[in-house]
């Protein structure tokens, strides 16, 4: 695949791509930074906004519960537009689409910051989601095409850091902004970052593109509506806005739409998401394993603040600071991860690492009133280390046996599944927490802590069970990425 001139608009069926073009050393060094900064901006936005919900609700004269639409609208926008991100990148070029994603996200941030009522804010959050939906999959696709498979682990380990750091910094930053400044600044902080990113993207980001097939409009409608409906149900899960019958009805409709897409995909020449990729063993294990593992891991950022603040009585700032060791561990792993994967291989790393993470989550159930702070810091640090290794291993294994023509489709599927896993993870943690913590327990720290401990046991058990998915990998799978060996079929 060669970078295309700005006026090139390829059409026709996909052809075998040519080798990756060589990048200038400066551009190659900056590509992971550009992608990482965009990921950080997008990840931080969601976590920082959650902290400011009460302040924004008061300023816009609405009930805090009404702010759920502001959060859900962004998630729905992501769910609808992520699946077509790969097609967009192939059709219009990675540089143009990624720059447009940053531009739309930044413009949406500006409009959110000047919104005068909740209806305008919801519309602007949808606009933000349109930009955010393209950042992660197109950013990953650019990294995959800019770096050889033997370099992918090192590049991806750097790019994955924002996904771990942002949830740690978001609550602290949101509390500081709301406490000492104005809630509108939460959106305005994206503007200078976005403008700087746009400038650097046009200077240094390579413009890869492929010849594309016609857009699968029917598939987009079926899958987009089904996944958006499922995302909505997960967002409102556990609230009293919908009764059980309504939730079951919406879930059934979502399942019908998604099943309809599965039927459609097997009978169209160029489906939007090519489900044939799941025949590749490494791709299937990475995507399925990522989904199941994130069901357990995804609930931890939800449970820790509850444990720290409600159960142990820490302030929001102290709670945020106790999450920082996880981010520090994630950054420290950048140097060691390629060596770990090269030495032990994907199968051994993913099986053993998933077991360790599950055991660490179970260990969190021992944190109580008498636990020394230094011990909490140590446990969270090791959890951050192994979680970072897990994310990057799964994200890079996706592309181990994928050809150049399949990269955009693989990126779209992996990003879609990841987004759904995040939603499922939070919903699962919420369900488990409600089940184990009765309403009266919130006034009794001892009962509250006991309920959180039981939730940790459930999430840890779910994580341990996800190890079974990685057992289908064989020795040598992923060596094309971890050791630069020849690609083999899965």
C-alpha angles and dihedrals in degrees: 000000000000129000107261129221114255094254096052114112108178122201136177133058124332115270131195108282124235121239119291113275118245114254128213109263092244093051093046091052092048099047095079090045093052092049093044094050091050091048090049092051091050095044095045093051094065098044094043092050094055090064093052098049096104093047093048092047091053092047093050092043096239134122115268089241089061088064088073087084090058091056096039095049091061093049092048091051091052092050093052100045105035093077094061095045094096093051091048092051092050093045101044104018133262095261095051095044095044092047090048090050091054091044094050092045092050093046090049089051091053092050091046090053093054096040114132100194139023095255092059090044091054091050091050091049089055088053089050090051092054088059096039092051091064098044102074102039096039091043091053091045090054091051091049092052096041095051130051118242091257089057096043099090093056093046095044093047088059095045092049094059096085091059088060100036100046097060088052096050098037100077092045094046092045092051092049094048094048093042099047107018136020129297091237089068088070088073098033093060088071094061102073090040091050094047092049089047092052091052094050094043093058090047102045114010114102117235107228122175140161135208105270138214122227114288112263097234095172090050091048091053095046098043096035095051092043095049093042091052091049091049090051092052091050092049094054094037113131095021127110096236091095128036124225095263092052092049092049090048093052091046090051092050090048091051091050092051093048092046087050089055091050090053091046094048092058092053104044126079096224112027119189091237112029105221090187086082088075088072087073106090098214093047093047093048093047096049098039092042092048091053096049095042092051090054088071100031094043093066096055097082086053095050102041097064089048092051094045100043106029100028104033098026099237120155119249090255092051090047091052092048090052088059093055097083088068091059092045090052091049091055093046091055093063093088099042102042098080090052093049094052093043091051101044106018130228098285096054094040097049096044096046094038093052090050091051092049091050091051091048091053088051088049090057086068088074094063110110144139094298097046112118114240091232090059092051089050091051093049093047091047093055090044089054091048095053094039091055090050089050096051096047093044092053094042094052096041087063089073100038096104099017118119122225092257091054098048098092093049092047091051092051094049094045093049093046092051091046092053091049091047090055091053092045091047094055091044091050092050090048092050093047092047093050090047095052100035116060117205094255091056091074088076092048111065093193093056091042092053090048090053092049089050090055090050089053089053091054095046092045090051091050089052092050091051091053087067088080091070093060092050089080089068117100131221107275095027109139095017088127086069104030098041106014095247127151117289115253130194119257 
